[in-house]
Amino acid sequence: MKMLKPVLATLGLVFAHASLADTQPAADSPDAPPQGQSSTELGTVEVSAALDRSRDTLSPDIGASQYVFERQTIEQLPLGDSTPLNQILLQAPGVVQDSYGQLHVRGDHADLQYRINGIIIPESISGFGQTLDARVVEKMQLLTGALPAQYGYRTAGIVEITSKPAPDMSGGSIGITTGSFGTFNPEFSLYGNEGRWSYFLTGNFLENDVGIENPTSSRNAIHDHTDQNKGFGYISYLLDDDARPSFMFGTTNNRFQIPDNPGQAPAYALNGVDTFDSSKLDERQREATDFGVLALQGKFGDTNYQVSVGERYTGVKYTPDPIGDLVFNGVAADIDRSNRADTLQADFSTPILGGSHTIRYGLYASGERPVSNSPSLVFPADADGNQTGDTPIVIVDDAPRITAKTYGVYLQDEWNLTDKLTVNYG
């Protein structure tokens, strides 16, 4: 059964202003800067665009099958910027979604690598909600198949996102999407250039009554409300024409009620409980992800580079209905899982031999500290799993504290044999 989709209406407002600092005098104006003056002084937008092109040379797509979503494509979707990221990716061939909203690419479950502006964002613990928002995306590519060497950490596919650039004027937008099933989705964005600074910020809140797929055939699900908050920011500063430090951050806080299926018969006997209405179950899940990345990107000589350090926290908290979970499932587990990751990434590209070869090389390192605490109420049972008592006991299943480390280096050569033939090996 497919989830019922809300009928939506959107109202938005865009505002902008151009200051004197944003407006450049004509070339023949007496106020125009002299020839030879730094292009940074001529305008941060031109320098930022040149550095964006420099960054693009770090991430090849040679040999891979790619499906590209441009900003215009996203805006033309029925929900526009309100479209969940997984729904956008479903437009690509070979991508399907299960009933919990998780993606499968070419038959693989998860195993996707997400990159924003060439920087790897460690994946979150799987859940019902999305971590990233479509309003962040200027362009998104899904790469599958034969991937270049630097993408070796995940094999199902690469989701390469280019965030929205700051335009040559300051401004922003606000909007509200509303519709059926209690849908309410206000959002805002701010952007601009102030001297050497550029910034883009966005945030949105979503609530509706179809957070997870309805397990019944009725139009309105029981106990299926969701509240979802997402925020993203990208701030950069031009040191000079060839160097740009930046800070990128994101936060997500999603809360879900687990929908109920009425009319279910209890499967286990609980002391003091004769019956339980399955439509009164109160199970909930909270999913949170926060990340921040500090990067330095630019070029020296003919070499383009980007070096970044970052941290990501992700956590999932499932709160059971102690009585209901016991009588229907035989176990009521309070599941609390989290993971904190620290990352280091460096990518370089250098053209050689007159540009017929482009050498790309770099490294990636991460250290992750997972935590899993799961105290559970269960019934005593015999060796065959048959219930032997109606008074539950507590089992504490806390995983030992460990640190998982990943190290990788790559070296590859893009060799342009002719205008129509390129070999990439590494």
HELIX and SHEET records of a PDB file:
HELIX    1   1 LEU A   20  ASP A   22  5                                   3    
HELIX    2   2 SER A   39  LEU A   42  1                                   4    
HELIX    3   3 THR A   44  ASP A   56  1                                  13    
HELIX    4   4 ARG A   71  GLU A   75  1                                   5    
HELIX    5   5 GLY A   80  SER A   82  5                                   3    
HELIX    6   6 LEU A   85  LEU A   89  1                                   5    
HELIX    7   7 ALA A  134  VAL A  136  5                                   3    
HELIX    8   8 ALA A  149  TYR A  151  5                                   3    
HELIX    9   9 SER A  278  LYS A  280  5                                   3    
HELIX   10  10 PRO A  322  ASN A  329  1                                   8    
HELIX   11  11 LEU A  353  GLY A  355  5                                   3    
SHEET    1   A11 LEU A   8  HIS A  17  0                                        
SHEET    2   A11 SER A 170  GLY A 179 -1                                        
SHEET    3   A11 THR A 183  GLU A 194 -1                                        
SHEET    4   A11 TRP A 197  ASN A 208 -1                                        
SHEET    5   A11 THR A 226  TYR A 237 -1                                        
SHEET    6   A11 ALA A 243  GLN A 257 -1                                        
SHEET    7   A11 ARG A 284  PHE A 300 -1                                        
SHEET    8   A11 THR A 303  THR A 319 -1                                        
SHEET    9   A11 ILE A 335  ILE A 352 -1                                        
SHEET   10   A11 HIS A 357  VAL A 378 -1                                        
SHEET   11   A11 VAL A 331  ALA A 333 -1                                        
SHEET    1   B11 LEU A   8  HIS A  17  0                                        
SHEET    2   B11 SER A 170  GLY A 179 -1                                        
SHEET    3   B11 THR A 183  GLU A 194 -1                                        
SHEET    4   B11 TRP A 197  ASN A 208 -1                                        
SHEET    5   B11 THR A 226  TYR A 237 -1                                        
SHEET    6   B11 ALA A 243  GLN A 257 -1                                        
SHEET    7   B11 ARG A 284  PHE A 300 -1                                        
SHEET    8   B11 THR A 303  THR A 319 -1                                        
SHEET    9   B11 ILE A 335  ILE A 352 -1                                        
SHEET   10   B11 HIS A 357  VAL A 378 -1                                        
SHEET   11   B11 ILE A 393  ASP A 398 -1                                        
SHEET    1   C12 LEU A   8  HIS A  17  0                                        
SHEET    2   C12 SER A 170  GLY A 179 -1                                        
SHEET    3   C12 THR A 183  GLU A 194 -1                                        
SHEET    4   C12 TRP A 197  ASN A 208 -1                                        
SHEET    5   C12 THR A 226  TYR A 237 -1                                        
SHEET    6   C12 ALA A 243  GLN A 257 -1                                        
SHEET    7   C12 ARG A 284  PHE A 300 -1                                        
SHEET    8   C12 THR A 303  THR A 319 -1                                        
SHEET    9   C12 ILE A 335  ILE A 352 -1                                        
SHEET   10   C12 HIS A 357  VAL A 378 -1                                        
SHEET   11   C12 ALA A 404  ASN A 416 -1                                        
SHEET   12   C12 THR A 422  TYR A 425 -1                                        
SHEET    1   D 5 ALA A  64  GLU A  70  0                                        
SHEET    2   D 5 VAL A 137  GLY A 145 -1                                        
SHEET    3   D 5 GLY A 157  SER A 163 -1                                        
SHEET    4   D 5 LEU A 112  ILE A 116  1                                        
SHEET    5   D 5 ILE A 119  ILE A 121 -1                                        
SHEET    1   E 3 VAL A  95  GLN A  97  0                                        
SHEET    2   E 3 LEU A 103  VAL A 105 -1                                        
SHEET    3   E 3 ASP A 108  HIS A 109 -1                                        
END                                                                             
